[in-house]
Amino acid sequence: EDLEAAVASAEQELKGATGSREEEKSDFDAVHADLTESVDAIDRAIAVLKSRDADVPQSLLQLRNSPRFPADAKAMIESFIAMSSGSSETASPEANAYEFQSGGVVSMLEKLRHKFQDQRLAVEKEEMNAKANYGMLAQKLKDNIEEGSKRLSDKTAKKAQRQDDAATAKGDLKTTETTKAEDEKKLEDTLSSCHAKSVEFEQNQVLRA
């Protein structure tokens, strides 16, 4: 019973660990994809800013809507979008003003890119460690389950063998008892027959006399 309980406990622990591992992997995939998307979006925005492409506002709006971007970065993006579109209260920006502010936005975006890249590297390391830890635990539990199951199987086989041996012994005893009873019956019949012949012989002798 203790062995069965140990195997059942190991199986339950493996099931729980596997479920937790699947959740960890799902969380990692979501965070990693989000960080990768943010880094890619920043790369595109920087390229557009440096080329002074007409898609600058659209590229920056995608970044502004990202939940990962801090408030000060969003404020700088808002300000630059307003300036570049001429919707700010000040006069339309001159080329040097655009270059100055776009340079500040690019610098800010490059810092954020490094930050997100570092965060992505950190979650990759966490995922690698979590995967390795689960692998070691799962292997240990599987080994315990396999060993316990083998011992249970051997125990069951030995019990079945003992039952077979007991049944065979019981059958042999029954056969011996039956054979003994038959032998005793034969002996009794033989003795009875001999006695009858002896009586008959004696009677014949008396008649002859």
Salt bridges, closest charged atoms under 4 A:
GLU24 OE1 - ARG21 NH1 3.41
ASP29 OD1 - LYS25 NZ 2.94
ASP34 OD2 - ARG68 NE 2.42
ASP43 OD1 - ARG113 NH1 2.75
GLU78 OE2 - ARG64 NH1 2.58
GLU99 OE2 - ARG52 NH1 3.45
GLU110 OE2 - LYS50 NZ 3.88
GLU124 OE2 - HIS32 NE2 2.68
GLU127 OE2 - ARG21 NH2 2.34
ASP154 OD2 - LYS150 NZ 3.32
ASP189 OD2 - LYS185 NZ 2.98
